[in-house]
C-alpha cells in the first residue's frame, strides 16, 4: 500500500522493536514461500500491521525460526509467523495486482502491465479464496480512478474561478478518502464473528488516514506536475489556514481509528500496536512539517525492475 503504517522507532522499547522486526521478517519469508522473489518485492509495513492487528485480536498458535536472508546475509534474524501472516501475504499480493492492473489500464505504465502479468495466476487463486476482500479492493480502487478521471475531464487542475464552500470540499475529501477506508476495512476483517465490525471500522479509519497522509505528502509534487490530488482545491481556497485544516482532519481520523481499536480485546503486543497507531503513523507528517523532503523509494534487491520499496532498511 503506502508505507505510512509503521513504528516510531525512537519511542519504542528495544524488545518491541525486535518483535516488530520478527513479524516483518516473518511476512517477508511467507511472501517468498508463497510467491517467490517477486512476492518479497511487494513487502509492506501496512501488511505487517495487518498481521499484528489480527494476531493481537485472535492470538493464534505461532511458529518461530532463525534465518538469514539475501538482503542481510550477515544477520541471523528471528521470524514469527502464523495463519494471519499467510493471510497478510495474500492481501499484499492482491493489492499489488489490482493496483498494477489499474495503473496499466488508466496510465499505460509498462512496468505495471508486466507486474500484473507476473501476478495474475496468484491473483486468480486469491480471488477465489477471498472473494469479499477482492471485490472491495477492486471496486474501491476503480472508484478512486473514476474520481481522477472526472477531475481531469472537468478542470484538469484546481484553477477554476468559482469558489466552492469549505463544507462541500471537506465532504468531498471525506468521501474520496473513504474509498481507501472501505477496502482496508474489509481486509482487516478475517471472518464473521464478534470482533468483525470493530476490525472493519479500525481499518476504515486507518485507510482514510493513509489516503489523506499520502495526498498531503504528495501535495507539492502533484501541484507542480498537474496531477490529481484531493487536497489541492482545499489548499487553493484557504491557503492561510490549510495546514491547520489538514492537521485537524488527520487528528480526527486517527482519533476515530484509535477509539475503535481500543474496543478490541487485544492484550498481546498491544503496546507495539499502540506505538504504530498513536505515534508511528505521524512520523511522516512530522517530517513534512519540519521541512524534510520526501524519501526516495529504494529497491530491496539491487537494480530491480520495479524499484519497489520493501522497507528492509529497518536493519540499518
C-alpha positions in Angstrom: 0.0 0.0 0.0 1.5 3.3 1.1 4.1 2.6 3.8 2.9 5.1 6.4 1.7 2.4 8.9 5.0 1.8 10.7 6.6 2.1 14.1 8.0 5.2 15.6 11.4 3.6 16.5 12.7 6.3 18.9 9.6 5.8 21.1 9.7 2.0 21.0 11.3 -0.3 23.6 14.1 -2.4 22.2 12.2 -5.7 22.8 9.2 -4.3 21.0 11.3 -3.2 18.0 12.8 -6.7 17.8 9.3 -8.2 18.0 8.2 -5.9 15.1 11.2 -7.0 13.1 10.3 -10.6 13.7 6.8 -10.2 12.3 8.1 -8.1 9.4 10.7 -10.8 8.6 8.0 -13.5 9.0 5.8 -11.8 6.4 8.8 -11.4 4.1 9.6 -15.1 4.4 5.9 -16.0 3.8 5.8 -13.9 0.7 8.9 -15.8 -0.6 7.4 -19.2 0.3 4.1 -18.5 -1.4 5.1 -16.2 -4.3 8.9 -16.4 -4.7 11.2 -13.4 -5.1 8.5 -11.3 -6.8 6.4 -11.6 -3.7 9.2 -10.3 -1.5 9.4 -7.2 -3.7 5.9 -6.3 -2.6 6.6 -6.5 1.2 4.9 -3.6 3.0 4.7 -2.1 6.5 1.0 -1.9 6.1 0.5 -5.7 5.8 2.9 -6.2 8.7 0.4 -4.1 10.7 -2.4 -6.3 9.4 -0.6 -9.3 10.8 -0.1 -7.7 14.2 -3.7 -6.5 14.4 -5.3 -9.9 13.7 -2.7 -11.7 15.8 -3.4 -9.5 18.7 -7.2 -10.0 18.3 -7.2 -13.8 17.9 -3.9 -14.9 19.5 -3.3 -17.8 17.1 -0.7 -20.5 17.5 2.7 -19.2 16.2 5.9 -20.6 14.9 9.4 -19.1 15.2 12.5 -19.7 13.2 16.0 -18.2 12.9 17.2 -17.4 9.4 19.5 -15.3 7.2 18.2 -13.6 4.1 19.5 -12.5 0.8 19.2 -8.8 1.7 21.0 -9.2 5.1 23.2 -12.3 4.8 25.4 -11.4 7.7 22.4 -11.2 10.2 20.6 -14.1 11.7 17.2 -12.9 12.5 14.0 -14.2 14.1 10.9 -14.8 12.0 7.5 -15.1 13.6 4.6 -16.4 11.6 1.0 -17.7 12.0 -2.1 -18.1 9.9 -2.5 -14.4 9.7 1.0 -14.0 8.3 -0.3 -16.2 5.4 -3.4 -14.0 5.1 -1.4 -10.8 5.1 0.9 -12.2 2.4 -2.2 -13.0 0.2 -3.6 -9.5 0.8 -0.2 -7.9 -0.1 -0.3 -9.7 -3.5 -4.0 -8.9 -4.0 -3.4 -5.2 -3.5 -0.3 -5.1 -5.7 -2.1 -6.9 -8.6 -5.2 -4.7 -8.6 -3.2 -1.5 -8.3 -0.9 -2.6 -11.2 -3.8 -3.6 -13.3 -5.5 -0.2 -12.8 -2.3 1.7 -13.5 -1.8 -0.1 -16.8 -5.5 0.4 -17.8 -5.5 4.1 -16.9 -2.0 5.3 -17.3 -0.5 2.6 -19.6 2.6 2.1 -17.5 4.6 -0.8 -19.0 6.1 -1.7 -15.6 2.5 -2.0 -14.2 1.5 -4.3 -17.1 4.5 -6.5 -16.5 3.8 -6.8 -12.8 0.1 -7.6 -13.4 1.1 -10.3 -15.8 3.6 -11.8 -13.3 1.0 -11.8 -10.5 -2.1 -12.8 -12.5 -2.1 -16.6 -11.7 -1.6 -15.8 -8.0 -4.3 -13.2 -8.1 -6.9 -15.6 -9.5 -6.3 -18.1 -6.7 -6.6 -15.3 -4.1 -9.8 -14.0 -5.7 -11.3 -17.5 -5.5 -10.3 -17.8 -1.8 -11.2 -14.3 -0.7 -14.0 -13.0 -2.9 -15.2 -10.4 -0.4 -11.8 -8.8 0.0 -11.1 -8.9 -3.7 -14.4 -7.2 -4.6 -13.8 -4.5 -2.0 -10.3 -3.7 -3.2 -11.2 -3.8 -6.9 -14.4 -1.7 -6.7 -12.9 1.0 -4.5 -9.6 1.3 -6.5 -11.8 1.8 -9.6 -13.9 4.4 -7.7 -10.7 6.3 -6.9 -9.7 6.3 -10.6 -13.1 7.5 -11.6 -12.7 10.5 -9.4 -9.4 11.2 -11.0 -10.9 10.9 -14.5 -13.8 13.3 -13.6 -11.3 15.8 -12.3 -9.2 15.7 -15.5 -12.3 16.0 -17.7 -13.8 18.9 -15.8 -10.9 21.1 -15.0 -7.5 19.4 -15.4 -6.3 21.4 -12.4 -7.8 23.2 -9.5 -7.6 26.6 -11.2 -11.3 27.5 -11.8 -12.6 30.9 -10.7 -15.8 29.6 -8.9 -15.4 29.3 -5.1 -16.6 26.0 -3.5 -18.0 26.1 0.0 -15.5 24.7 2.5 -18.1 22.3 3.9 -18.6 20.9 0.4 -14.8 20.5 0.0 -14.5 18.7 3.3 -17.3 16.4 2.4 -15.7 15.6 -0.9 -12.4 14.9 0.8 -14.1 12.6 3.3 -15.9 10.7 0.6 -12.9 10.1 -1.6 -10.7 9.1 1.4 -13.4 6.7 2.3 -12.8 4.5 -0.7 -9.4 3.5 0.7 -11.0 3.2 4.1 -13.6 0.8 2.7 -11.2 -1.7 1.2 -8.7 -1.6 4.0 -11.7 -2.1 6.4 -12.6 -5.3 4.5 -9.0 -6.5 4.6 -8.9 -6.2 8.4 -12.0 -8.5 8.7 -10.8 -12.1 8.6 -14.2 -13.7 9.3 -17.7 -13.2 10.7 -17.5 -13.0 14.5 -17.9 -10.8 17.5 -15.0 -8.6 16.5 -15.8 -8.2 12.8 -17.3 -4.7 13.0 -14.6 -3.2 15.2 -11.9 -4.6 13.0 -13.7 -3.2 9.9 -14.0 0.2 11.5 -10.4 0.3 12.7 -9.3 -0.5 9.1 -11.8 2.0 7.7 -10.4 5.0 9.6 -6.8 3.9 9.2 -7.4 3.6 5.4 -8.8 7.2 5.3 -5.8 8.4 7.3 -3.4 6.7 4.9 -5.0 8.2 1.9 -5.0 11.7 3.3 -1.5 11.4 4.5 -0.3 10.2 1.1 -2.2 13.1 -0.5 -0.6 15.6 1.9 2.8 14.1 1.3 2.5 14.4 -2.5 0.8 17.8 -2.5 3.6 20.0 -3.8 4.8 17.4 -6.3 1.2 16.9 -7.6 0.6 20.6 -7.8 3.8 21.1 -9.8 3.1 18.3 -12.2 -0.6 18.9 -12.6 -1.6 15.6 -11.1 -4.8 14.9 -9.3 -4.7 15.4 -5.5 -7.9 15.6 -3.4 -6.3 18.3 -1.1 -5.3 20.8 -3.9 -8.6 22.5 -4.1 -8.8 23.0 -0.3 -5.3 24.5 -0.4 -6.4 26.9 -3.1 -9.5 28.0 -1.2 -7.9 28.5 2.2 -4.1 28.9 1.8 -3.6 30.6 5.1 -5.4 28.0 7.2 -4.8 25.0 5.0 -2.2 23.4 7.2 -4.4 23.7 10.3 -7.4 22.2 8.5 -5.3 19.2 7.3 -3.9 18.6 10.7 -7.4 18.7 12.3 -8.8 16.3 9.6 -5.9 13.8 10.3 -6.2 14.1 14.0 -10.0 13.5 13.9 -9.5 10.5 11.6 -6.7 9.0 13.7 -8.7 9.5 16.9 -11.7 7.7 15.4 -9.4 4.8 14.5 -7.8 4.6 18.0 -11.2 4.7 19.7 -12.5 1.7 17.8 -9.2 -0.1 18.2 -9.3 0.2 21.9 -12.6 -1.8 21.9 -10.8 -4.8 20.5 -9.7 -7.5 23.1 -6.0 -7.0 22.4 -3.5 -7.7 25.1 -0.8 -9.5 23.1 1.7 -6.9 21.8 -0.7 -4.1 22.5 2.0 -1.6 23.2 3.6 -2.3 19.9 0.4 -1.8 18.0 -0.4 1.4 20.0 3.1 2.8 19.1 2.0 2.4 15.4 -1.5 3.9 15.7 -0.7 6.7 18.2 2.8 7.6 17.0 4.1 5.7 14.0 1.5 6.9 11.5 2.5 10.5 12.4 6.2 10.1 11.7 6.0 11.3 8.0 3.6 14.1 8.9 6.2 15.5 11.4 8.9 15.1 8.8 6.9 17.2 6.3 6.3 19.9 8.9 10.0 20.1 9.8 10.8 20.5 6.1 12.2 17.1 5.2 11.9 16.2 1.6 10.0 13.0 0.6 12.3 10.0 0.9 13.2 8.4 -2.4 12.0 4.9 -2.9 14.7 2.3 -2.8 14.7 -1.3 -4.1 15.2 -4.2 -1.7 17.3 -6.0 -4.3 20.0 -4.4 -6.4 18.6 -2.7 -9.6 15.3 -4.5 -9.6 12.9 -3.8 -12.5 10.2 -2.1 -10.5 12.3 -0.5 -7.7 9.6 -1.1 -5.2 10.5 -0.1 -1.6 10.2 -3.0 0.8 11.5 -1.3 3.9 14.4 -3.6 4.6 16.2 -0.5 5.8 14.7 -1.2 9.2 18.0 -3.0 9.9 20.2 -0.1 9.0 
